[in-house]
Structure formats: structure tokens, C-alpha cells
Amino acid sequence: MASHARQCFEEDYMGLITAQNISKDYQVGEVSLRALFNLNFEIEPASFLSFVGPSGSGKTTLLNLIGCLDIPTAGSLTIAGTDVVGLDRKERAAFRGSHMGFIFQDFNLIPVLTVYENIEYPLLMVQNVPLEERKRRVLSLLESVEMMEQKDKYPDQISGGQKQRVAVARALVTEPELVLADEPTANLDSKTAYMIIDLMKAMKAKSGNTFIFSTHDQKIVGAAEILYTLEDGTIVDRKETGGNGHV
Amino acid sequence: MAMYNILKIAIRNLMRYRRRTLLTSSLIMIGVVFVLVFVAVTGSIKSLLIGQITDSMLGHIQIHKKGYVASIDNLPLTITLPPKAMKTVETIIRDIPDIEAYSPRIKFGALFSNFTETTNIRLNGVFPERELKTVPLLPERIVKGNKDLQKGSILIPELLAKGMKVSVGDSVVVIATNKDGSVNGKQFIVGGILESVTGPGGRDGYIHIEDAEEVLRMEERELSEIVLRLRNFDMLQDVYASLTDSLSGKTNEAGKAIFEVHTWEKLSPFYNIARMIDIMTFFIKIMLIAMVLVSIMNVMIMAVYERMREIGTISAIGTMPGKILSMFLLEGFSIGIFGALIGDVIGCAIIYILNISHITFNFGRQTGLLLETHVGITDLLAVSIIVIIVSVAASLQPAFKASRMEPIYALRHV
């Protein structure tokens, strides 16, 4: 199915993300390890998409490249019309801050900030949004993720599921075009995992962001509308599932 | 606004590791307290001793004929300032408002006899009123006898009085050789006994300047030195520069300078002790800097290591490296300012306690000198600013490391 992705380019369709022949090698001592090899794909705006595959298949590496946390060893990667491979460290940080939201497997909330402040953080420290606008957006998201009552609590005072809801709100507060979630449900029980995926879908439906998440949890992959399967650093399958339920 | 929020996060991070923050701040605080108390005590001792030396004998500045100081141990009568030179100096002195008083002196070596025994003595011929205005602690040194120096009377040092078994009211003879080589003597009544003071002149006696002129058979008044007292001791270098400027242009017929000007520092060996105190203070400050540097650096390196995932997270969501750098620098700054402020408060409290405790100490033969510790706002500010700057400097490397960290590497950290 990797050929299907390549076919997209042949149709000359410019999506939100365009990857052309991207590869990623890691140098471990004198040995070079190939994590991704010659990937080609396009992702349309407002997609709800998942990269699946076993551990070591390259899901996280690919998400890191799309998230501009890392740069490909070869190939070109264009996101929202910007060739991100050519960006330096500061430009990548600025690009992430203005175009992307991140949801992490371990929630990664800032422990010294309250729920409210964690959600507010990107607006305050990254985008310098004025107070009134910040307040409006944070309260709206707190409402959406049903965390209003916990807004003054610190991360160590809430459950794992609640933390991930806060993380979802933090990722969405800047109204990014792209939300990246690396194994967002890995540290959650099944019920909470479904809740988080449903929440992500609901938020996507509401705001039209593109959600890309990686998972190896077969129970939740069915939620994705588009499913890319990776094996040994290459895309072996692309499936449009409609994302109507959990598999 | 952004800086306020960075500071808020920095302070919360410090509060998160409360015990560690308190320990580090305490270490800085102890250093600051130690430095302040040391500066206050040594500064007090130093200024007290300088005051004793300058106000008892030396004065703040002395003016001599060029070449006199090089031969000062011989008390030469050939290197003197004639009346014309004195007039020149007086004209210049009057134009310098920072000079409070001045006293001309004729200094010479003489034989001192109680009619049965003879010893040598260094004598200062002075105008008593002007001398007392210039060295106001002189009367305190007169332990026996009249505090006024009358014509025909002599003030002699205590050790000489004891050695020669002479007391107040006794007749003595002073015999001196004048600059032409002829010898002359004059009888004096012992008017008072002087307590010794440490340093040059500590064993000097005093007579009226007119008596000195008579003993030395001077046809005109030839001064050995002119001693100056300043209104404010802190103006020492300014007045010195001003005098040097004014007097350096005065030359004799051969085109050579007539005068030389010296501050007390060049005339007293105690200056070296004062310098040693300054050097010790400097090294104590270096120790403080090292203490702050090591403790803050240690804490900040730990903080960066422990919060690597957080750094990765904030970096991933787009926080610019400069803000991450500021966050860690502000943590170091906050610890520094906290330690410095608490140290200042405790240091001042200890200094106050030392003052109300009325601690006394002895110096040479002087006993019961009161330790009046004082730390100036300049010292407080200097120590605090050093601590704060060093705290920020010590945080620089860890903060820089945090800001340069690749988020992907930081996020992987367990």
C-alpha cells in the first residue's frame, strides 16, 4: 500500500502535509540505523489519521518528523506550504508554536502549573495572546474537555484520563492546523482511551483540525478515518476506514 | 508580561524543590552574612586604627620640602621649608575648602637630660592650638599633667619619663645640634606625659615652636613639615591630587620641585596592615563568589537534568530557546536575590548586636578601644550585586544547555 501514497503525488495533489522520499537514519556509534525509508504521502486538511504498526516500525520517528521535532536525513517534507527541512532550530520552534499542537503518551503537563495555566501556557508563552482572548479560549476548552471543576488543580491532583484531557485542550488552544499525538492512549485504561479518542474526534469535528496519532493499540485504530500501516520504516498500507468505530 | 510569567514559573519550580532551594539559599545567606560581618568588623578596626594614627600624630596629609621623606629617619634640619614656602603653601591650603586645619612643625633630634642621665629624644616644635586642631586625639594621649602646651614646657613620651624617672613639673634640659653644627641647650619644665601610640612619632615629644626655634638658633622659621587635617577623610585622594597639582608647579631656581606631598598611607607602616585587611576582605569575597558559583551551578545542573522532559515538552510546543534560557536564569537569579536579601538582613542584625554589645579591644598600648561595626550601603549593595551576578552567571551554562536542547532528545529522557 506504500505505492498508494506515492500515487497521491502522481495525482499532483497538494495537501496539508506532503512528504517526498523522506528517510531517517540514526547513527549509533559507527553503525547507521535506518528508521524510515523513502516515504511518500500526503495528508489532507481536517483528516483524522493514524499511523499504526508494531514497536520499532517507525511511527514515533515519523510523527517526530511531521512535528518538526526532528529533520529527515533525506527527502522533502512540506507542511502548510512550508518546507520544514530547511528550517533552523528557532524557526522550527516558531513553526511548531504557530501550526501544531502536541499530545504526549505521558501527558507531559507542567507540574508547577494548574490545569488552567497548563492550557493557557502556549497562548501566553508561545503566541503572546492578549489576556481576554486567552481567558475565552481556555475556558471554552475547559468546558469542552469537561475539566472546568478541576481548573485550579495541579497535575498531580488529577487522574491520568483527566491529564490527557488537559493535554488535548492544551494542544488545541492555539487552534493549530495540525495536532500530533504519539500513543496518546498508551498509559490509559481502555475506557479512558476510548474517551480520549472520542474527545479528539469531537474536537476535530468542531474545529476542523487535522489529527494525526500513532498507536499500536488495535482496539482504537478503528477510530481513525485514514490508517497508515508502517513496517520496518516503510508505509505498507493505507486504508480509508471512515473512522466510524473502534476496531 | 512574558518576563513576569517566566519569573512566576521559575519561582514555582524553586518552590517545587523547597528543601534544595532553602539549602542553597542558606549557603548563600551564610556567605553573605560572613562577608558583611567580616567587612564591618575589619572595616571598623581599620578605620579606628587609622583614626588613632592620623588623629594622634600623623595627620591626614603632610607637606615637606622635596627629599625630606627619604631622609625622615634622620630628621634633617637642612631640608626645610622657609617662611616663603610656608606662605605659598598657606595660600594654596586656603583655597581648598576640604582642609579643616593645618599645623606647621619643626622636627629635630635632641639629647634629653634629667641632670643625672641623658638619652635621645625626637622633638616636635608646634603651635599648640593649631596642632590640637590638626591632631585632635593628642590631648587624650596626655596621661599626666597639663593638656595645654605652654612655652618653656615639654611633653615627653611615657616610656622616656619612666626610663629617666622624670615626672610632671620636673626640670629637664634639651640639647640639640643646629644645621650649622653648633650645639645649644635649653631648660624645660615637664608639662605632661604622653601615652605612646603605634607607628612613627609614637615616641616623640612636643615643645612650643618658638622654643624649637630658640634651641636650634633659627634666624627665620624653617619648617620640617606641614600637617593637614581634612574635614572628610573620604576626600583624602581628591585633596591629595589637588595639592599635588598645585604644588608640583612650584620650582626653585634650578627648576626642581620644592615640595613633596604625602598622604598618611605613605608615611605609616600601618598602611601595609590596612592593605592586608583589604586583601583579606578581597579573598573572603572571592570565597563567597566561589561558594555561590558552585552551589547555584550544582542546583541548576540538577534542575536541568531532572526537568529534561519538561524542557522537551515546552520546547516541542513552541517555546523559543530564549524563553527557556530566561526561565533557568531567573531561577538562579531568584535563589541569588533571596539568599542575598536574607543574608543582608541577618548580617545587619548581627552587626547591630555587635554594636549594642559594646565589644572593646586593645591596640598596642591602647586598651578599651570600642568596636563600632558599621557596614555601608555601598558594601551591602556591592555584596548583594556580586551574589546576584554570580548566581545568574552560574546558571548560565545549565540554562544555555536547556535552551539548546533538542526537544526530541529531551522528550526521550527518562
Interface residues (C-beta under 8 A of the other chain):
Chain A: N64 G67 L69 D70 R89 K90 A93 A94 F95 R96 G97 S98 M100 G101 F102 F104 D106 N108 I110 P111 V112 L113 Y121 P122 L124 M125 V126 Q127 N128 R170
Chain B: A2 N5 I6 I9 R12 N13 M15 R16 R309 E310 G312 T313 I314 S315 A316 I317 G318 T319 M320 P321 K323 E406 P407 I408 L411
